[in-house]
Amino acid sequence: MRAPTVMIDFAAPRARVTLLGVVLLVLGAAVAAGTYAEYRLLTARRAGLELKLEAANRHNRHEPGADARSVGFAEAAGRMAAELGTPWTA
């Protein structure tokens, strides 16, 4: 029992381009470009949301010394108001 001989011809002319092959190539390239554009859009949106979240966290963060400073500022403002409210002729 002998196997048939395999003929390999690397110098044969290239197969011609078919319309279906061109359509599939263009469709694949368009899908790849669309996927890349969507990825970039989602990445940019995510970065924007991260910036908004960071700004919101910074805005809502409670500082431990803020209450003590507020009391000190209120007392200083009261002293200034009393000083400015005294008549000049006194």
Secondary structure, DSSP 8 states (H G I E B T S, - for coil): ---------TTS------HHHHHHHHHHHHHHHHHHHHHHHHHHHHHHHHHHHHHHHHHH---TTHHHHHHHHHHHHHHHHHHHHS-TT-
